[in-house]
């Protein structure tokens, strides 16, 4: 699980543990790092057109890291790794912006994006 400190809330993006196989992501939040945490469910939206996998398998990846966007408040980039042990050379990464629907962080599939998806704050 990877911490995502948005405003006063403490959020974490993670997924279950199934070895190399992708599974559904989940987002949890709390007022304090020590909890209690509220489960916000799966923050993933859309389908990866390269493998036709959607929220139930996190686009074919698993959350790996969350990067803050320099110079922008509450702006984050989620990194998901795609592990293919049968042919490791074809493994890779998915990089997507974390957006907000109200106060809920979500990660929507985008075929293309750049830093303009984040507003200046």
Beta strands, then each sheet from edge to edge (+ up, - down):
strand 1: 2-6
strand 2: 9-15
strand 3: 25-30
strand 4: 38-41
strand 5: 44-45
strand 6: 62-68
strand 7: 76-82
strand 8: 92-101
strand 9: 104-108
sheet 1: 1+ 2- 3+ 4-
sheet 2: 5+ 9+ 8- 7+ 6-
end
